[in-house]
């Protein structure tokens, strides 16, 4: 079974460019990043912020990188540095990070519930991951921070803000891939969520999403959406 999963992901990484792929342009105007909780993009434009969390699977992270190379899609990874995928794929991802096509942001070092650990441990989780991002990808992702599971409170927000993470970045839509799901259901969730000014949550953990890239790219193109990183939108 593991061999079959690995073969499926490898096929996604090595397949030819996605049908219907488009090269999307970078927005010219940016606005100040909000202080506090962010759930959607501001304004009434046609932007879509695809955000991808965790990185449990190195093969899935690699497949997301290939998807970006094939289609020009811009996305933001919310990284847990404990996952070896971010070190293993750094050489392939770093050029797209340096060009601004991919943004790396902080999701804590090892994905704990922040309301279940001490504030000192919260600080250590964020700081350790910031150090990893800076050393591996050249930046710490400030001011955007995503608390694991979306769980946060005023105390954890203050700790994050003290470290420069003043924008607690949640989401307004999801691909529905946090648990095992069928390709059809993932595409159905994306169809509901891919709309203007939405911040959409996905994960680089399970292989099924790697089989849906064609549909996701076509959905973005058909709806005339502009894929953006959070850095594209916020100064």
N, C-alpha and C positions, 0 to 999 in steps of 0.2 A: 504493500500500500504506500509506504514512504517513497519507494522508487517511482511509483506512478505519479505521486504528487510532484516530486522533483522533476520528472520528465515534463509534466504539464507546465511548470513554471519556466523551465529551460526553453520550451517551445515558445512561450510568450516573450522571453527575452530575445530570442533569435529570429522571430518571425519578421517578414518584411514590413515596411512602413504601413501604418494603419490607414485603411481606406477612408477617404473623406477628410483626412487630416488637413489642417490649415495652419499657416504661420500667423500667429496673432501678434499684433503690435502692442507696444508698451504705452500705457496711459501717460500723458504729458504732465498733468496737474496732480499734485498730491496735497493732502490736507493734514493738519496736525493729528497725531494719534491720540485717541481719547484716553483720559485718565479714568480708570474704573473698568466696568465690564462691557465688553464688546460682543454682540451676537450677530450682527449683520453689517454689511458695508453701508456707508452713508450715501445719501442722494438717490437719484432716480435713473441711474445709468443702466448699462448692460453688462456690468462686471460680474464675474463669478470667481470667488476665492475657493479653490479646491485645497483643503488642508488634510494632511495625511499623518496619522499618529503612530507612535510606538516603534515599529521596526523590529518585531520579533524574528521575522524571517529575512535572512540575507538575500535569498532568491527573489522574494517579493519586492524588497527595496531595489534590487537590481532591475527588476522588471518595470517598476515605476520610472526609474532613470531612463530605460530604453523607451518607454512611452513618451517621456518628455522629449527625448532626442528625435523620435519619429514624427511627432505631431507639432512640436513647438509649444505645447501646453505649459503654462506657468503654474507652479504650485508651491505651497509652503509645507515643509515637513516639520512636525512637532516631535522632536527627537528624545528618546530615552537612551542616554549614552551607555548604559549598562549592556545594551544589545550590541553584539559584535558586528551586526550588519552595517553599522555606521562607520566603523573602522575599515571593514572589508571592502566597502564600496566607495570609500573616500576618493580614491584616485579617479574613478569614473564620474562621480558626482561633482567633485570640486570645480571643474571647468564651468559647469552650468550654474553653480553657486557664485563663482566669480563674475560671470556674465550677468547675473541677476535673474536668470530664468527660474532658478530654484532658490528658495529661501529656507534657511535652517532656523528653527525657533526652539524654545526651551519647554520641555514637558516633564521636567525633573529627571534625576539620574535613574531611578529604578521604579517609578510609577506607583508609589504608595498612596493610600488615602491620606490627604494632608490633615484631615480633622482627627486622625487617629494617632498622630505622632506629635512629639514636642515641637515647639516653635524653633528650637535650636536645630532639630532634625530637619524641619522644613527648610531652614536656611541652608543647611548642608546639602540637601537634595538639589536645591536650585543652584547653589554656587558650584557644586561639583560638576553639574551638567553644563553650566556656563563656561567653566574652565575647559571642559572637553570640547565644546563647540568652538571656542576661540582657538584652541590648539589644533583642531582637526580641520575646521572649515573657515577660519579667519575672522569669525565674529560670533558674538554671544546671543544674537537674536533679540536683544532689547529693542523696543519696550514690550514685545509681545510674549506672553507666558500663558500656557494652557495647563491648568491644574488637572491631574489625572482624574478620570471619571467626571470631570466638570465640577468636582466638589471643592469648595473654598468657603472662606468666611472672612470677616473683617480683619481678624488677626493674621491669617495667612496672606491676605492681600497686602497688609502693611509690610510683612517680611519681604514679599516679592518686590514691592515698590522700593524698599530700601536698597535692594540690589539692582535697581534700574528697570524692573519689569512692572511698569505702571499700567499696562493694558492687559487685563485678564480676558483672554480671547476664548470665547465659547463658540457656539455655532447656531445656525438657524435651519439647517437641513442635514441629512445624512444619507450615505449610500447603504447603510444598514448592514455593514460587514463586520461588526464587532464580535459576532458569533457566527458559527457556520451557517451558511445560507446558500440558496440556489442562485445560479446566474440570473435566471428570470426575475427573481425577487430583488436582486441587487440592481438590475436595470430598472425595475419598476420604482424602487426607492429613488434612484437617480432621476428618473423622469419626474417624480414629484418634487424633487429638491433643486434641480438645475433650473434656476430662474434668476432674473436680474437682482443683483446686490446681495445675494445669499453667500454665507460662509458655510461650506459643506464639509462635513466630517467623513473621512475614510480612514482606513488602517492599512499598514504594511505588515500584516501578520499572516493572514490566510490566503491560499493561492487562488481562490475562486475569482477574486476581482481581476486577476491578471488575464482572465479569459474574457473580460468585458470591455477591454480598452477600446475596441472598435466601436461598440455601441455608445460608449461615453463620449468619444471624440465626435461621432456623428451627431449626438444630441447637442453638444456645445455648438457645433457648426450650424445645425438646423435652426437653433433658437437665436442665432446671431449674438451669442454671448462672447464676451472678452475675458478670457482667463487671466487672472492676475495673482501675483503674490501679495501678501499684506504690505510689503515694502513698496510695491507699486502704487498703493493707495495712500499710505500714511507716511508723512515726512518724519 
